[in-house]
Every structure is written in C-alpha cells, then in structure tokens.
Amino acid sequence: MINKFRVWDKQEKKWLKYFFINESGKLCTFSDNPLVSYTILPIHRYIVQRFVGIRNKDNKELYEGDVVMFQSIRGTITWIDNGFEVLRKLRNSDLCEGEPISKEYEILGNICEQPKLNEVII
C-alpha cells in the first residue's frame, strides 16, 4: 500500500496543499526562509488522514475520515486495530459497529469539511 496522506488545517479550515512527513514522523511544510529547508508544523492544529489503499467505484481515493455509504451501510472510515473499517454508530447507544472497506462505497463527504456527517446513526 502507498503511504499517502491528506492534511486538514483546523484553524484555516482547508486542506494543506504542500506538506510532507519527515524521517522523524513530524508534519512539515517547505520554509520561506532560505537558510531552512522546511518548518515543522504544530500537530495540534492539523488532522492527518491516511489513504486506505483503494479507490471507490467512481475511481475516487478513499481516506480515513471519509463518510461513505453503500446500500444501508453508512459510516466513517476509521483505523481500527491494524486496518481500516467503516465505523457505524448504533442508534441510542455509545457503541459502534465496523464494516469492511469496499470499492462499492460512495463518498458522501468527510468529517473535516462536514463535521455533521460524522453524527450518522443506523
């Protein structure tokens, strides 16, 4: 699987266009300072989401944090244990149920741009 990420800036409320993760695992951006090649970003300001490794039926990349739907299954792509699942909240409960990732899922949005989508219940 390709290690590919997207990064949401919580303060600016937009996706970062230019970033990388350095050899120490720090989130960085290229520096404007000619004496420094990059700047380490304050991680508390950002949400890093990983590509799950597959594209859906519309050839769109599926990422952690995407809210997806297929037939009656609607939930948020989440990293659980050692893999990604579609996590569904159960009605009138704090419990959740996991479903396997599938190419059949339609992307409804993501939890960064549309936080209310994360309130999905079944």
Secondary structure, 3 states (H helix, E strand, C coil): CCCCEEEEECCCCEECCCCEECCCCCEEEECCCCCCCEEECCHHHEEEEEEEEEECCCCCEEECCEEEEECCEEEEEEEECCEEEEEEECCCCCCEEEEECCCCCEEEEECCCCHHHHHCEC
